[in-house]
Amino acid sequence: MEAQITDLFGLQIYTEKGMFIGEVEDVVIDVDGKKIDSVVVGKVNDQLFELKNFKGLKIPYRIISAIDDIVLIRHLPGAFAGGSGSEE
């Protein structure tokens, strides 16, 4: 299935365990490699991250499991401050 990159903007991002991460704000393209490098997260779930010196969050495209009505990423234990990390 083909889709436009702009279709990604505004989609909510969740981990496979149902943890809300944020929304797709932008997409980083590897022009030389002709592929998507990462997605930039906006409206970040402030329960998961300390935003004191927040510089932005990019999610590497390689950890995205699926894209449809939402973006689903692999759950990375310990990657998010609010996540328990010990769930397996």
PASE-307295 format. One record per residue (C-alpha): x, y, z. Coordinates in Angstrom, 1 decimal. Layout:
N
<r><xx>X</xx><yy>Y</yy><zz>Z</zz></r>
...
This chain:
88
<r><xx>0.0</xx><yy>0.0</yy><zz>0.0</zz></r>
<r><xx>1.3</xx><yy>3.4</yy><zz>-0.9</zz></r>
<r><xx>0.6</xx><yy>6.6</yy><zz>1.1</zz></r>
<r><xx>1.6</xx><yy>10.2</yy><zz>1.0</zz></r>
<r><xx>4.1</xx><yy>11.3</yy><zz>3.7</zz></r>
<r><xx>1.7</xx><yy>14.1</yy><zz>4.6</zz></r>
<r><xx>-0.8</xx><yy>11.4</yy><zz>5.6</zz></r>
<r><xx>1.5</xx><yy>10.7</yy><zz>8.6</zz></r>
<r><xx>1.2</xx><yy>14.2</yy><zz>10.1</zz></r>
<r><xx>-1.0</xx><yy>14.3</yy><zz>13.2</zz></r>
<r><xx>-1.2</xx><yy>10.5</yy><zz>13.6</zz></r>
<r><xx>-1.0</xx><yy>9.4</yy><zz>17.2</zz></r>
<r><xx>2.0</xx><yy>7.2</yy><zz>18.1</zz></r>
<r><xx>1.7</xx><yy>4.3</yy><zz>20.5</zz></r>
<r><xx>4.0</xx><yy>1.5</yy><zz>21.6</zz></r>
<r><xx>2.9</xx><yy>-2.1</yy><zz>21.0</zz></r>
<r><xx>1.9</xx><yy>-2.2</yy><zz>24.7</zz></r>
<r><xx>-0.5</xx><yy>0.7</yy><zz>24.3</zz></r>
<r><xx>1.6</xx><yy>3.5</yy><zz>25.7</zz></r>
<r><xx>0.8</xx><yy>6.8</yy><zz>24.1</zz></r>
<r><xx>4.0</xx><yy>8.6</yy><zz>23.0</zz></r>
<r><xx>2.7</xx><yy>11.7</yy><zz>21.1</zz></r>
<r><xx>1.8</xx><yy>12.7</yy><zz>17.5</zz></r>
<r><xx>3.7</xx><yy>12.8</yy><zz>14.3</zz></r>
<r><xx>4.7</xx><yy>16.4</yy><zz>13.8</zz></r>
<r><xx>7.3</xx><yy>16.0</yy><zz>11.0</zz></r>
<r><xx>9.1</xx><yy>13.4</yy><zz>8.9</zz></r>
<r><xx>12.9</xx><yy>13.3</yy><zz>8.4</zz></r>
<r><xx>13.9</xx><yy>12.0</yy><zz>4.9</zz></r>
<r><xx>17.2</xx><yy>10.4</yy><zz>4.0</zz></r>
<r><xx>17.3</xx><yy>11.9</yy><zz>0.5</zz></r>
<r><xx>20.4</xx><yy>10.0</yy><zz>-0.6</zz></r>
<r><xx>19.0</xx><yy>6.7</yy><zz>0.6</zz></r>
<r><xx>15.5</xx><yy>7.6</yy><zz>-0.7</zz></r>
<r><xx>13.8</xx><yy>6.5</yy><zz>2.5</zz></r>
<r><xx>12.2</xx><yy>7.8</yy><zz>5.7</zz></r>
<r><xx>14.9</xx><yy>8.2</yy><zz>8.4</zz></r>
<r><xx>12.6</xx><yy>9.1</yy><zz>11.4</zz></r>
<r><xx>9.4</xx><yy>10.7</yy><zz>12.5</zz></r>
<r><xx>9.5</xx><yy>13.8</yy><zz>14.7</zz></r>
<r><xx>7.1</xx><yy>13.7</yy><zz>17.7</zz></r>
<r><xx>5.0</xx><yy>16.6</yy><zz>18.8</zz></r>
<r><xx>2.3</xx><yy>16.9</yy><zz>21.5</zz></r>
<r><xx>4.6</xx><yy>14.5</yy><zz>23.5</zz></r>
<r><xx>3.1</xx><yy>12.6</yy><zz>26.4</zz></r>
<r><xx>4.6</xx><yy>14.7</yy><zz>29.3</zz></r>
<r><xx>4.1</xx><yy>11.8</yy><zz>31.7</zz></r>
<r><xx>6.8</xx><yy>9.9</yy><zz>29.8</zz></r>
<r><xx>9.5</xx><yy>12.6</yy><zz>29.4</zz></r>
<r><xx>11.1</xx><yy>15.3</yy><zz>31.4</zz></r>
<r><xx>10.6</xx><yy>18.3</yy><zz>29.2</zz></r>
<r><xx>12.9</xx><yy>20.7</yy><zz>31.1</zz></r>
<r><xx>15.6</xx><yy>20.9</yy><zz>28.4</zz></r>
<r><xx>13.5</xx><yy>19.2</yy><zz>25.7</zz></r>
<r><xx>15.1</xx><yy>19.4</yy><zz>22.3</zz></r>
<r><xx>12.6</xx><yy>17.2</yy><zz>20.5</zz></r>
<r><xx>12.0</xx><yy>13.6</yy><zz>20.0</zz></r>
<r><xx>12.7</xx><yy>11.6</yy><zz>16.9</zz></r>
<r><xx>11.7</xx><yy>8.0</yy><zz>16.5</zz></r>
<r><xx>13.8</xx><yy>6.0</yy><zz>14.1</zz></r>
<r><xx>11.7</xx><yy>4.6</yy><zz>11.3</zz></r>
<r><xx>13.2</xx><yy>1.1</yy><zz>11.8</zz></r>
<r><xx>11.3</xx><yy>0.7</yy><zz>15.1</zz></r>
<r><xx>7.9</xx><yy>1.5</yy><zz>13.6</zz></r>
<r><xx>5.9</xx><yy>-1.8</yy><zz>13.4</zz></r>
<r><xx>2.8</xx><yy>-0.5</yy><zz>11.6</zz></r>
<r><xx>1.2</xx><yy>2.6</yy><zz>10.2</zz></r>
<r><xx>-2.6</xx><yy>2.9</yy><zz>9.6</zz></r>
<r><xx>-4.9</xx><yy>5.0</yy><zz>11.8</zz></r>
<r><xx>-2.1</xx><yy>5.3</yy><zz>14.3</zz></r>
<r><xx>1.7</xx><yy>4.7</yy><zz>14.3</zz></r>
<r><xx>2.7</xx><yy>1.6</yy><zz>16.2</zz></r>
<r><xx>6.3</xx><yy>1.4</yy><zz>17.4</zz></r>
<r><xx>8.2</xx><yy>-1.5</yy><zz>19.1</zz></r>
<r><xx>8.1</xx><yy>-1.2</yy><zz>22.9</zz></r>
<r><xx>11.6</xx><yy>-0.5</yy><zz>24.2</zz></r>
<r><xx>11.7</xx><yy>-1.4</yy><zz>27.9</zz></r>
<r><xx>13.3</xx><yy>1.5</yy><zz>29.9</zz></r>
<r><xx>13.2</xx><yy>3.9</yy><zz>26.9</zz></r>
<r><xx>10.5</xx><yy>6.1</yy><zz>28.4</zz></r>
<r><xx>10.6</xx><yy>7.6</yy><zz>31.9</zz></r>
<r><xx>7.0</xx><yy>6.9</yy><zz>32.7</zz></r>
<r><xx>7.1</xx><yy>3.3</yy><zz>31.4</zz></r>
<r><xx>7.8</xx><yy>0.6</yy><zz>33.9</zz></r>
<r><xx>10.4</xx><yy>-1.0</yy><zz>31.7</zz></r>
<r><xx>10.1</xx><yy>-4.2</yy><zz>33.7</zz></r>
<r><xx>7.0</xx><yy>-5.4</yy><zz>31.8</zz></r>
<r><xx>7.9</xx><yy>-8.3</yy><zz>29.6</zz></r>
